[in-house]
Amino acid sequence: MTVRLAGVSVAALGVVGLAATVGSLSGRVRPVGALKPDRRGLSPVTVHAPEGCCGSDGEPAGESVGAAVVQDEELAPADPVTSHGRAGTVRLLGHCVVEGAGGRSGGWTADTSALFGLLAENRGYLLPKSAALAKLWPADEPREDRFAGVLKAARSRLCDGLGLPGNYGRVVIEFERGAGYRLNPELLGCDVWQFRDLLGMAGRCSGLEKVAALSGAVELYRGPYLADVPQSWARQAAGDVNRAVVEALAQLAGLENDPERKVAYLERATMLDRAAEPLFRERLRIYASLGRLQAVHYCFEDLRESLKRRGSKPSAATEQLYQAVTGSS
């Protein structure tokens, strides 16, 4: 992909990799029920696939997660996983899959997707089991055996995608010191983390760097966030992501000088937000400047039908613009 600003072309290839070097969005709210992991005294480690008896929640009976992380390379399995670069990516924008050395592992249930969503939303914090139960099944009586099954399925999907043996499950989703769960950040990235990091970078820079960061974030958006997760927290998070994509596309349109590319950004933005009337008006102006009268009519009718389904209609400002560019009254 190539992006242009003021006639200058910038290759956006590989921009997604920028996410590894930037922090998360400033002012990120601490998730409800989440605990900050205590990492004091821990350095980058070689992880050891644990064996032995596990409790009903999939964790070792009567011991903390410390047994799952060792710093002695001689104790590591024959095929160790190290902290030298992430082994895979959890993708939650669009189809929910894990991508890694083992290929793509998908086919998740809604419960499995929801658990991955909770782990993603609690980036940098621990997800206590009590909070997970309450958010996964808010209307049902929490059942630990049900949670254990979902946790096992999630760990299995990660191991499949990363090409790891099944006994690495407690390594890919860690249970930190008996306090809560998290995706192992030494092994796994997540597309929604990268997306938010790039938006954070875009907010702190300008010019070509801003264009590259916004373009990288937009490229990561392959579809709705947590599309098959019905819980209210997931729908709210999905709405936030959708609005962020629309805003990124609007910013890219504002930074673009070429009218065809500008309107392409706006077309995508208005497909995601069917009631974004200011963006529809900007499309009308650009189509008119390009002499595309049929596109002007189609755009206005598209907006009118979309607003009608919401019990509304175009504003007076939009009506006046449409009449001005079409010469109608």
C-alpha positions as CSV (number, residue, x, y, z in Angstrom):
1,M,0.0,0.0,0.0
2,T,1.2,3.6,-0.7
3,V,0.0,6.7,1.0
4,R,0.4,10.3,-0.3
5,L,0.6,13.6,1.5
6,A,1.1,16.8,-0.5
7,G,2.2,14.9,-3.5
8,V,4.8,12.8,-1.6
9,S,4.5,9.0,-1.6
10,V,5.3,7.0,1.4
11,A,5.5,3.2,1.4
12,A,3.3,1.9,4.2
13,L,4.6,-1.7,3.9
14,G,5.5,-3.1,7.2
15,V,3.9,-0.2,9.2
16,V,2.1,-2.7,11.4
17,G,5.4,-3.6,12.9
18,L,5.6,-0.1,14.3
19,A,3.2,-1.3,17.0
20,A,6.0,-3.2,18.7
21,T,7.9,0.0,19.4
22,V,5.1,2.2,20.7
23,G,3.2,2.3,24.0
24,S,-0.6,2.0,24.3
25,L,-2.9,4.9,24.1
26,S,-2.4,7.5,26.8
27,G,-5.0,7.7,29.5
28,R,-6.0,4.0,29.1
29,V,-8.5,3.2,31.8
30,R,-7.7,0.3,34.1
31,P,-10.1,-2.5,33.4
32,V,-12.7,-3.3,36.1
33,G,-11.6,-6.2,38.3
34,A,-8.2,-6.3,36.8
35,L,-5.0,-6.6,38.8
36,K,-1.6,-5.3,37.9
37,P,0.8,-8.3,37.7
38,D,3.7,-8.3,40.1
39,R,6.8,-8.8,37.8
40,R,9.4,-7.7,40.3
41,G,12.5,-9.8,40.2
42,L,11.5,-11.4,36.8
43,S,13.7,-10.9,33.8
44,P,13.2,-12.2,30.2
45,V,12.9,-15.9,30.7
46,T,12.9,-19.2,29.0
47,V,9.5,-20.8,29.7
48,H,9.1,-24.4,30.7
49,A,6.1,-26.4,29.7
50,P,4.6,-27.7,33.0
51,E,3.5,-31.2,33.6
52,G,1.7,-32.9,36.4
53,C,-1.6,-32.8,38.1
54,C,-3.9,-29.8,37.6
55,G,-6.8,-28.5,39.6
56,S,-10.3,-28.0,38.3
57,D,-9.5,-24.6,36.8
58,G,-6.6,-26.0,34.8
59,E,-3.9,-24.7,37.2
60,P,-1.5,-26.7,39.3
61,A,-3.2,-27.9,42.5
62,G,-1.8,-26.2,45.5
63,E,0.9,-24.2,43.8
64,S,1.3,-20.8,42.2
65,V,2.1,-20.0,38.6
66,G,5.7,-19.5,39.5
67,A,6.2,-23.1,38.8
68,A,5.3,-22.5,35.2
69,V,8.1,-20.0,34.6
70,V,11.7,-20.9,35.1
71,Q,14.9,-19.0,34.6
72,D,17.2,-22.0,34.2
73,E,17.7,-22.9,30.6
74,E,18.8,-26.4,31.5
75,L,15.3,-27.1,32.8
76,A,13.6,-26.1,29.6
77,P,12.0,-28.6,27.2
78,A,13.9,-29.8,24.2
79,D,12.1,-27.4,22.0
80,P,12.0,-24.3,24.2
81,V,10.0,-21.1,23.6
82,T,12.1,-18.1,24.4
83,S,11.4,-14.4,24.7
84,H,13.3,-13.6,21.5
85,G,10.4,-12.0,19.6
86,R,6.7,-12.9,19.7
87,A,5.7,-16.3,18.3
88,G,2.3,-15.4,17.2
89,T,-0.7,-13.0,17.0
90,V,-4.2,-13.2,18.3
91,R,-6.5,-11.6,15.8
92,L,-9.8,-10.3,17.1
93,L,-10.6,-7.7,14.4
94,G,-12.8,-9.6,11.9
95,H,-12.4,-13.4,12.1
96,C,-11.1,-14.5,15.5
97,V,-7.9,-16.6,14.9
98,V,-4.4,-17.2,16.2
99,E,-1.6,-16.9,13.6
100,G,1.8,-18.4,14.2
101,A,4.3,-21.1,13.2
102,G,1.4,-23.6,13.3
103,G,-0.6,-21.7,10.8
104,R,-4.1,-20.2,11.5
105,S,-6.1,-21.7,14.3
106,G,-9.8,-20.6,14.3
107,G,-13.2,-22.1,14.6
108,W,-13.7,-20.6,18.1
109,T,-17.0,-20.7,20.1
110,A,-18.5,-17.4,21.2
111,D,-17.3,-18.2,24.8
112,T,-13.7,-18.8,23.6
113,S,-13.8,-15.5,21.6
114,A,-15.2,-13.7,24.7
115,L,-12.4,-15.0,26.9
116,F,-9.8,-13.9,24.4
117,G,-11.6,-10.5,24.3
118,L,-11.4,-10.2,28.0
119,L,-7.7,-11.0,28.0
120,A,-7.1,-8.5,25.3
121,E,-9.1,-5.8,27.1
122,N,-7.1,-6.4,30.2
123,R,-3.8,-5.8,28.5
124,G,-1.1,-5.1,31.2
125,Y,-3.4,-6.3,34.0
126,L,-4.4,-9.7,35.4
127,L,-7.9,-11.0,34.8
128,P,-9.2,-12.6,38.0
129,K,-11.3,-15.7,37.6
130,S,-14.2,-14.0,39.5
131,A,-14.3,-11.1,37.0
132,A,-14.0,-13.5,34.0
133,L,-17.0,-15.5,35.3
134,A,-19.1,-12.4,35.8
135,K,-18.3,-11.0,32.4
136,L,-18.6,-14.2,30.4
137,W,-21.9,-15.2,31.8
138,P,-23.5,-12.2,33.5
139,A,-27.1,-13.7,33.5
140,D,-26.1,-17.2,34.5
141,E,-25.0,-18.9,37.7
142,P,-21.2,-19.0,37.3
143,R,-19.8,-22.5,36.9
144,E,-16.1,-23.1,37.3
145,D,-16.2,-26.3,35.3
146,R,-17.6,-24.3,32.3
147,F,-14.8,-21.8,32.7
148,A,-12.3,-24.5,32.9
149,G,-13.5,-25.9,29.6
150,V,-13.4,-22.5,27.9
151,L,-9.9,-21.8,29.3
152,K,-8.7,-25.2,28.0
153,A,-10.1,-24.6,24.6
154,A,-8.5,-21.1,24.4
155,R,-5.1,-22.5,25.4
156,S,-5.5,-25.4,22.9
157,R,-6.2,-22.9,20.1
158,L,-3.1,-20.9,21.0
159,C,-0.9,-23.9,21.1
160,D,-2.3,-25.1,17.7
161,G,-1.6,-21.7,16.1
162,L,1.9,-21.4,17.6
163,G,2.8,-24.9,16.7
164,L,3.4,-25.8,20.4
165,P,2.7,-29.1,22.2
166,G,-0.5,-29.1,24.2
167,N,1.3,-29.0,27.5
168,Y,2.3,-25.4,26.9
169,G,-1.2,-24.2,27.6
170,R,-0.3,-22.7,31.0
171,V,2.6,-20.9,29.3
172,V,0.6,-19.2,26.5
173,I,-2.2,-18.1,29.0
174,E,-0.4,-17.5,32.3
175,F,-2.0,-17.8,35.7
176,E,0.1,-15.2,37.6
177,R,0.7,-15.9,41.3
178,G,-2.8,-17.2,41.8
179,A,-4.2,-13.7,41.1
180,G,-5.4,-13.8,37.5
181,Y,-4.9,-14.7,33.9
182,R,-3.1,-12.9,31.0
183,L,-1.9,-13.6,27.5
184,N,1.9,-14.2,27.7
185,P,3.3,-10.9,26.3
186,E,6.7,-12.6,25.6
187,L,5.0,-14.9,23.1
188,L,1.9,-13.2,21.8
189,G,0.8,-10.0,20.2
190,C,-2.7,-9.0,19.6
191,D,-4.1,-7.0,16.6
192,V,-6.3,-4.7,18.7
193,W,-3.2,-3.9,20.8
194,Q,-1.3,-3.0,17.7
195,F,-4.3,-1.0,16.4
196,R,-4.5,1.1,19.6
197,D,-0.8,1.6,19.7
198,L,-0.7,2.9,16.2
199,L,-3.6,5.3,16.9
200,G,-1.6,6.5,20.0
201,M,1.4,7.1,17.8
202,A,-0.7,9.0,15.3
203,G,-1.9,11.3,18.0
204,R,1.6,12.2,19.0
205,C,3.2,12.8,15.6
206,S,2.4,14.7,12.4
207,G,3.0,14.7,8.6
208,L,4.1,11.6,7.0
209,E,4.6,9.7,10.3
210,K,1.0,10.4,11.2
211,V,-0.2,9.2,7.8
212,A,1.8,6.0,8.2
213,A,0.5,5.3,11.7
214,L,-3.1,5.9,10.7
215,S,-2.7,3.8,7.6
216,G,-1.3,1.0,9.6
217,A,-4.2,1.1,12.1
218,V,-6.7,1.1,9.3
219,E,-5.1,-1.9,7.6
220,L,-5.3,-3.9,10.8
221,Y,-9.1,-3.4,10.8
222,R,-10.4,-6.5,9.0
223,G,-13.9,-6.4,10.4
224,P,-15.8,-5.8,13.6
225,Y,-14.1,-6.4,16.9
226,L,-15.4,-9.4,18.7
227,A,-18.2,-9.7,16.2
228,D,-19.7,-12.9,17.7
229,V,-19.5,-11.9,21.4
230,P,-22.9,-10.6,22.6
231,Q,-22.0,-9.4,26.1
232,S,-22.5,-5.6,26.7
233,W,-18.8,-5.0,27.6
234,A,-17.8,-6.5,24.2
235,R,-20.4,-4.5,22.3
236,Q,-19.1,-1.3,24.0
237,A,-15.5,-2.1,23.2
238,A,-16.5,-3.0,19.6
239,G,-18.3,0.4,19.3
240,D,-15.2,2.2,20.5
241,V,-13.0,0.5,18.0
242,N,-15.5,1.2,15.2
243,R,-15.6,4.9,16.0
244,A,-11.8,4.9,16.2
245,V,-11.5,3.5,12.7
246,V,-14.0,6.0,11.3
247,E,-12.0,8.8,12.9
248,A,-8.7,7.5,11.5
249,L,-10.2,7.3,8.0
250,A,-11.6,10.8,8.4
251,Q,-8.1,12.0,9.4
252,L,-6.5,10.3,6.5
253,A,-9.0,12.0,4.2
254,G,-8.2,15.3,5.7
255,L,-4.4,14.7,5.1
256,E,-4.9,13.5,1.5
257,N,-4.7,16.0,-1.4
258,D,-5.8,13.6,-4.2
259,P,-9.6,13.8,-4.4
260,E,-10.1,10.3,-5.6
261,R,-8.1,8.9,-2.6
262,K,-9.7,11.3,-0.3
263,V,-13.2,10.2,-1.2
264,A,-12.2,6.5,-1.0
265,Y,-11.3,7.1,2.6
266,L,-14.6,8.8,3.2
267,E,-16.6,6.0,1.4
268,R,-15.1,3.4,3.7
269,A,-15.7,5.6,6.8
270,T,-19.4,6.0,5.9
271,M,-19.8,2.3,5.3
272,L,-18.7,1.8,9.0
273,D,-20.8,4.7,10.3
274,R,-24.0,5.0,8.3
275,A,-25.1,8.2,10.2
276,A,-21.9,10.2,9.9
277,E,-23.6,13.1,8.1
278,P,-20.5,15.5,8.0
279,L,-18.6,12.8,6.2
280,F,-21.4,12.2,3.7
281,R,-21.5,16.0,3.1
282,E,-17.8,16.0,2.3
283,R,-18.4,13.1,-0.2
284,L,-21.0,15.3,-1.9
285,R,-18.6,18.2,-2.2
286,I,-15.8,16.0,-3.7
287,Y,-18.1,14.2,-6.1
288,A,-19.4,17.6,-7.3
289,S,-15.8,18.9,-7.8
290,L,-15.0,15.8,-9.9
291,G,-18.2,16.3,-12.0
292,R,-19.6,12.9,-10.8
293,L,-23.3,14.0,-10.6
294,Q,-24.6,10.4,-10.5
295,A,-22.4,9.7,-7.4
296,V,-23.8,12.9,-5.8
297,H,-27.4,11.6,-6.2
298,Y,-26.5,8.1,-5.0
299,C,-24.6,9.4,-1.9
300,F,-27.5,11.6,-0.9
301,E,-30.1,8.9,-1.3
302,D,-27.8,6.4,0.6
303,L,-27.6,8.9,3.5
304,R,-31.4,9.6,3.4
305,E,-32.3,5.9,3.5
306,S,-29.8,5.2,6.2
307,L,-31.1,8.0,8.4
308,K,-34.7,7.0,7.7
309,R,-34.1,3.5,9.1
310,R,-33.0,5.4,12.3
311,G,-36.1,7.5,12.4
312,S,-34.3,10.6,11.2
313,K,-33.6,12.6,8.0
314,P,-30.8,14.7,6.5
315,S,-30.2,18.0,8.2
316,A,-31.0,21.3,6.6
317,A,-27.3,21.9,5.9
318,T,-27.1,18.6,4.0
319,E,-30.3,19.3,2.0
320,Q,-29.0,22.8,1.1
321,L,-25.6,21.4,0.0
322,Y,-27.3,18.8,-2.2
323,Q,-29.5,21.3,-3.8
324,A,-26.6,23.6,-4.4
325,V,-24.4,21.0,-6.1
326,T,-27.2,19.5,-8.2
327,G,-29.0,22.8,-9.1
328,S,-32.3,21.4,-7.7
329,S,-34.7,23.1,-5.4
